[in-house]
Amino acid sequence: MFIDEVRIYVKAGDGGNGCLAFRREKFVPRGGPSGGDGGRGGDVIFVASPHRNTLLHFRFNPEHKAQRGRHGEGSNRTGREGESIEVETPVGTVMYDDATGELLHDFTTPGEKFVVAKGGRGGRGNARFATSTHQAPTEHEDGKPGDELKLRLELKLLADVGLVGFPNAGNSTLISRISAARPKIADYPFTTLEPNLGVVSADGDRTFVVADIPGLIEGAHEGHGLGIQFLKHIERTRLLAHLVDVSEATGRDPVHDFEIVMSELASFSEDLAAKPMIVVATKIDAAQDEKRIKAIERVAKKRKLPFYKISSVTGQGIDALKRAMAEAVLAPENPDAVEAQE
């Protein structure tokens, strides 16, 4: 099950109370105050883990609490500090304060740590209040409470290339051809119900990651279909591959499909629509009318976007498309790498 948004509660440990005590040992006249300080509460620390790929574990454990500090004791003994806890979250998690909507942290690097809730300070014992004129203080402090808050976690997949298009445009078949990913493939819309990631080997030992998200339909940015749930997963990608089914089986106009998806991307995020893009005509083995392919090619040329024709079934054009993707995402110092493939 792919879970990409959860709400959880975190609570750091409270500080221990300071102690009120006086020395009463034999042969120690006027021993004076000896109350120790309370220990500090533990922190709640989130760690970006490459071994997690969904937020599912938070559904079963929505509360995370660190240990409180122990109270101070007599003979000037300081209470033990509470143990901090480390909570694993997938790389790509974005953390928000659920009450205010404030962005707290964005985990983009494996091993990255963030203290989301700090433990409370321990209270001072009465020994701390002793002075030359106040030698038997009875003042002592309670420990400070640890931070507590409700969090909203969103997972945005970290991929280099995002595959977008209408349902059943061939995204899943393509990712199965160019990587080891094995998504569900069937001849009906919305076969893909959750994002799939595939690692693609380029020339030599270079690799890049491709994300296949569920197909988009008109009104996806308003919640129609499945698009709004997963469009955020391609916000981090460097390149979009816009797949357009040019076969006659759909009964739709491929140019119209292209314009609808572009409109949905722009409505969701202007930055998303402005990303570098490759236009890919799919299922050309089943396209009997060459005019349908030419029409989408003219649209791509008008927008100054690279255009490729592929058939994931026969393998036609797959290698050229892989090279174009690799050139675009593995050469970040050359922002015009995609355009150079036109």
C-alpha positions as CSV (number, residue, x, y, z in Angstrom):
1,M,0.0,0.0,0.0
2,F,1.4,3.4,-1.0
3,I,0.7,6.1,1.7
4,D,2.0,9.6,0.9
5,E,0.3,11.8,3.5
6,V,-0.3,11.3,7.2
7,R,-0.9,13.3,10.4
8,I,0.9,12.4,13.5
9,Y,1.5,13.6,17.1
10,V,5.0,14.1,18.6
11,K,5.8,15.0,22.2
12,A,9.3,15.7,23.6
13,G,10.1,14.7,27.2
14,D,9.4,17.0,30.0
15,G,12.2,18.2,32.2
16,G,12.6,16.7,35.7
17,N,11.7,18.8,38.7
18,G,14.4,20.2,40.9
19,C,14.7,18.7,44.4
20,L,14.1,20.4,47.8
21,A,16.5,18.7,50.3
22,F,18.9,19.5,53.1
23,R,21.9,17.5,54.3
24,R,21.2,15.7,57.6
25,E,24.2,13.4,57.9
26,K,25.8,12.9,61.3
27,F,28.9,15.0,62.0
28,V,27.9,17.5,59.3
29,P,26.5,20.5,61.2
30,R,24.5,22.9,59.2
31,G,24.8,20.8,56.1
32,G,22.7,23.2,54.1
33,P,20.7,22.7,50.9
34,S,21.5,19.7,48.8
35,G,18.6,19.4,46.3
36,G,19.8,18.5,42.8
37,D,18.6,19.7,39.4
38,G,16.1,17.8,37.3
39,G,17.2,16.1,34.1
40,R,16.5,17.4,30.7
41,G,13.7,15.8,28.6
42,G,14.6,13.8,25.5
43,D,14.1,15.2,21.9
44,V,12.1,13.8,19.1
45,I,14.4,13.6,16.1
46,F,13.3,12.7,12.5
47,V,15.9,10.9,10.3
48,A,15.6,10.6,6.5
49,S,16.0,6.9,5.8
50,P,16.7,5.3,2.4
51,H,15.1,2.1,3.7
52,R,11.6,3.6,3.9
53,N,9.6,4.3,0.7
54,T,6.1,5.1,2.1
55,L,4.6,6.7,5.2
56,L,2.6,3.6,5.9
57,H,4.4,2.9,9.2
58,F,3.0,6.1,10.6
59,R,-0.5,4.9,10.1
60,F,0.1,2.2,12.7
61,N,2.1,4.3,15.0
62,P,0.8,7.9,14.9
63,E,2.2,9.0,18.3
64,H,5.9,9.4,19.1
65,K,7.0,10.5,22.6
66,A,10.4,10.9,24.0
67,Q,11.3,10.0,27.6
68,R,11.0,12.6,30.3
69,G,13.9,13.7,32.5
70,R,14.2,12.2,36.0
71,H,13.7,14.5,39.1
72,G,16.6,15.8,41.0
73,E,17.6,14.0,44.2
74,G,19.2,14.9,47.5
75,S,23.0,15.0,48.0
76,N,23.1,17.3,44.9
77,R,22.3,14.4,42.6
78,T,21.1,15.6,39.2
79,G,18.3,13.6,37.6
80,R,19.1,11.5,34.6
81,E,18.3,13.0,31.2
82,G,15.5,11.5,29.2
83,E,16.4,9.5,26.2
84,S,15.7,11.0,22.8
85,I,14.0,9.0,20.1
86,E,14.8,8.9,16.4
87,V,11.9,8.4,14.0
88,E,12.7,7.2,10.4
89,T,10.9,8.8,7.5
90,P,11.4,8.4,3.8
91,V,13.8,10.6,1.8
92,G,11.5,13.2,0.1
93,T,9.3,13.8,3.1
94,V,8.0,17.3,3.6
95,M,7.1,18.2,7.2
96,Y,4.4,20.8,8.1
97,D,3.0,22.1,11.4
98,D,-0.6,20.8,11.0
99,A,-2.1,23.7,13.0
100,T,-0.4,26.6,11.1
101,G,0.6,25.0,7.8
102,E,4.2,26.2,8.4
103,L,6.8,24.3,6.5
104,L,9.2,22.9,9.2
105,H,11.6,20.7,7.1
106,D,12.1,19.1,3.8
107,F,14.1,15.8,3.9
108,T,16.1,15.5,0.7
109,T,19.3,13.7,1.7
110,P,19.7,10.2,3.2
111,G,20.7,10.3,6.9
112,E,19.5,13.9,7.3
113,K,18.3,14.7,10.8
114,F,15.9,17.3,12.2
115,V,15.0,17.9,15.8
116,V,11.2,18.6,15.5
117,A,10.5,18.7,19.2
118,K,13.0,19.7,21.9
119,G,12.9,18.3,25.4
120,G,12.1,20.5,28.3
121,R,14.9,21.9,30.6
122,G,15.2,20.4,34.0
123,G,14.2,22.5,37.0
124,R,16.8,23.8,39.5
125,G,17.1,22.2,42.9
126,N,17.2,24.4,46.1
127,A,21.0,24.1,46.3
128,R,21.1,26.5,43.3
129,F,19.4,29.2,45.3
130,A,21.8,29.3,48.2
131,T,23.6,32.6,48.8
132,S,25.7,34.1,51.6
133,T,22.6,35.8,52.9
134,H,20.1,33.1,52.0
135,Q,21.6,29.9,53.3
136,A,18.6,27.7,53.7
137,P,16.5,28.3,50.6
138,T,13.3,26.3,50.0
139,E,12.9,27.5,46.5
140,H,13.1,24.9,43.7
141,E,11.8,24.8,40.1
142,D,9.6,22.4,38.2
143,G,10.9,21.1,35.0
144,K,9.8,22.8,31.8
145,P,7.4,20.9,29.5
146,G,8.8,19.4,26.2
147,D,7.5,20.6,22.9
148,E,4.4,18.9,21.5
149,L,2.8,19.4,18.2
150,K,0.8,17.8,15.5
151,L,2.5,17.2,12.2
152,R,1.4,16.7,8.6
153,L,3.8,14.7,6.6
154,E,3.8,14.6,2.8
155,L,5.9,12.3,0.7
156,K,7.2,13.6,-2.6
157,L,9.1,11.0,-4.6
158,L,12.6,11.9,-5.6
159,A,12.9,11.0,-9.3
160,D,14.8,12.5,-12.3
161,V,12.1,12.0,-14.9
162,G,8.3,12.1,-14.5
163,L,6.0,10.3,-16.9
164,V,2.7,12.2,-17.5
165,G,-0.2,11.7,-19.8
166,F,-3.8,10.6,-20.1
167,P,-4.8,7.2,-18.5
168,N,-3.7,4.2,-20.6
169,A,-1.2,6.3,-22.6
170,G,1.5,3.7,-22.1
171,N,3.4,5.0,-19.1
172,S,3.5,1.7,-17.2
173,T,4.5,-0.3,-20.3
174,L,7.3,2.2,-21.0
175,I,8.7,2.1,-17.5
176,S,8.6,-1.7,-17.6
177,R,10.7,-1.6,-20.8
178,I,13.3,0.8,-19.7
179,S,13.7,-0.4,-16.1
180,A,13.2,-3.4,-13.8
181,A,9.9,-2.0,-12.5
182,R,7.0,-4.2,-13.0
183,P,3.8,-2.2,-12.6
184,K,0.3,-3.5,-13.4
185,I,-0.4,-3.3,-17.2
186,A,-3.8,-3.7,-18.7
187,D,-5.9,-2.4,-21.5
188,Y,-8.2,-0.1,-19.5
189,P,-7.8,3.3,-17.9
190,F,-6.5,3.9,-14.4
191,T,-4.5,0.7,-14.3
192,T,-1.9,2.6,-12.3
193,L,-3.3,3.5,-8.9
194,E,-0.1,4.5,-7.2
195,P,3.3,5.9,-8.3
196,N,5.9,3.5,-9.5
197,L,9.7,4.2,-9.6
198,G,12.1,2.6,-11.9
199,V,15.9,2.9,-12.1
200,V,17.1,3.2,-15.7
201,S,20.7,2.3,-16.7
202,A,22.2,4.8,-19.1
203,D,25.6,4.5,-20.9
204,G,28.2,3.0,-18.7
205,D,27.4,2.9,-14.9
206,R,25.2,6.0,-14.9
207,T,21.6,5.6,-13.8
208,F,18.6,7.8,-13.4
209,V,15.2,7.4,-11.8
210,V,11.8,7.5,-13.6
211,A,8.5,8.0,-11.9
212,D,5.2,6.8,-13.4
213,I,2.2,8.4,-11.8
214,P,-1.5,7.6,-12.4
215,G,-3.0,9.1,-15.6
216,L,-4.4,12.7,-15.6
217,I,-7.8,13.7,-16.8
218,E,-9.5,17.0,-17.2
219,G,-10.1,18.6,-13.8
220,A,-7.3,16.6,-12.2
221,H,-6.1,19.7,-10.3
222,E,-9.5,20.0,-8.7
223,G,-9.6,16.4,-7.5
224,H,-11.0,14.6,-10.5
225,G,-9.6,11.2,-11.1
226,L,-6.4,10.4,-9.2
227,G,-4.1,13.2,-10.5
228,I,-4.3,15.6,-7.6
229,Q,-3.1,13.0,-5.2
230,F,0.0,12.3,-7.1
231,L,0.9,15.5,-9.1
232,K,3.1,16.6,-6.2
233,H,5.3,13.5,-6.8
234,I,6.7,15.0,-10.1
235,E,7.3,18.5,-8.6
236,R,10.9,17.5,-7.9
237,T,11.7,16.0,-11.2
238,R,14.2,17.6,-13.6
239,L,12.4,16.4,-16.8
240,L,8.8,15.5,-17.8
241,A,8.1,13.0,-20.5
242,H,4.6,13.8,-21.8
243,L,3.2,10.6,-23.4
244,V,0.5,10.9,-25.9
245,D,-1.4,7.9,-27.3
246,V,-1.6,8.3,-31.1
247,S,-3.4,5.0,-31.8
248,E,-7.0,5.1,-33.0
249,A,-8.2,2.9,-30.1
250,T,-8.8,5.8,-27.8
251,G,-11.2,7.5,-30.1
252,R,-9.8,10.8,-28.9
253,D,-7.8,13.6,-30.6
254,P,-4.1,13.3,-29.4
255,V,-3.6,17.0,-29.7
256,H,-6.6,17.6,-27.5
257,D,-5.3,15.1,-25.0
258,F,-1.9,16.9,-25.0
259,E,-3.5,20.3,-24.4
260,I,-5.7,19.0,-21.5
261,V,-2.7,17.6,-19.7
262,M,-0.7,20.7,-20.2
263,S,-3.6,22.7,-18.8
264,E,-3.8,20.5,-15.7
265,L,-0.1,20.8,-15.1
266,A,-0.3,24.6,-15.3
267,S,-3.4,24.7,-13.0
268,F,-1.6,22.6,-10.4
269,S,1.7,24.6,-10.5
270,E,3.2,27.0,-12.9
271,D,6.6,25.7,-12.0
272,L,5.5,22.2,-13.0
273,A,4.3,23.3,-16.4
274,A,7.5,25.2,-17.0
275,K,9.8,22.2,-16.4
276,P,11.8,20.8,-19.4
277,M,9.7,18.4,-21.3
278,I,9.9,15.7,-24.0
279,V,6.8,14.9,-26.1
280,V,6.5,11.2,-26.8
281,A,4.0,9.7,-29.3
282,T,3.2,6.2,-28.0
283,K,1.7,3.1,-29.5
284,I,2.8,4.0,-33.0
285,D,2.7,0.2,-33.9
286,A,-1.1,0.5,-33.6
287,A,-1.4,3.9,-35.3
288,Q,-2.9,3.5,-38.8
289,D,-3.4,7.2,-39.5
290,E,0.0,8.9,-39.9
291,K,-1.8,12.3,-39.6
292,R,-2.4,11.7,-35.9
293,I,1.4,11.4,-35.4
294,K,2.1,14.4,-37.6
295,A,-0.4,16.5,-35.7
296,I,1.2,16.0,-32.3
297,E,4.6,16.5,-33.8
298,R,3.6,19.9,-35.2
299,V,2.4,20.9,-31.7
300,A,5.7,19.8,-30.1
301,K,7.6,21.8,-32.8
302,K,5.4,24.8,-32.2
303,R,6.2,24.7,-28.5
304,K,9.9,24.0,-29.3
305,L,9.8,20.7,-27.4
306,P,11.8,17.6,-28.5
307,F,9.6,14.9,-30.1
308,Y,10.0,11.1,-30.1
309,K,7.9,8.3,-31.5
310,I,8.0,5.0,-29.7
311,S,6.3,1.6,-29.5
312,S,6.9,-0.1,-26.1
313,V,5.6,-3.3,-27.6
314,T,8.1,-3.6,-30.5
315,G,10.8,-1.5,-28.9
316,Q,10.9,1.0,-31.7
317,G,12.4,4.4,-30.6
318,I,13.0,3.2,-27.0
319,D,16.8,3.5,-27.1
320,A,16.6,7.0,-28.6
321,L,14.2,8.1,-25.9
322,K,16.4,6.7,-23.2
323,R,19.4,8.6,-24.6
324,A,17.4,11.8,-24.6
325,M,16.3,11.4,-21.0
326,A,19.8,10.5,-19.9
327,E,21.3,13.5,-21.7
328,A,18.8,15.8,-20.0
329,V,19.1,14.6,-16.4
330,L,22.7,13.5,-16.2
331,A,24.1,16.8,-17.6
332,P,22.8,19.4,-15.1
333,E,25.5,21.8,-16.1
334,N,24.0,22.0,-19.5
335,P,20.4,23.4,-19.1
336,D,19.8,23.2,-22.9
337,A,20.5,19.5,-23.0
338,V,16.9,18.6,-23.7
339,E,16.6,21.2,-26.5
340,A,19.7,19.9,-28.0
341,Q,18.0,16.6,-28.7
342,E,15.4,18.1,-31.0
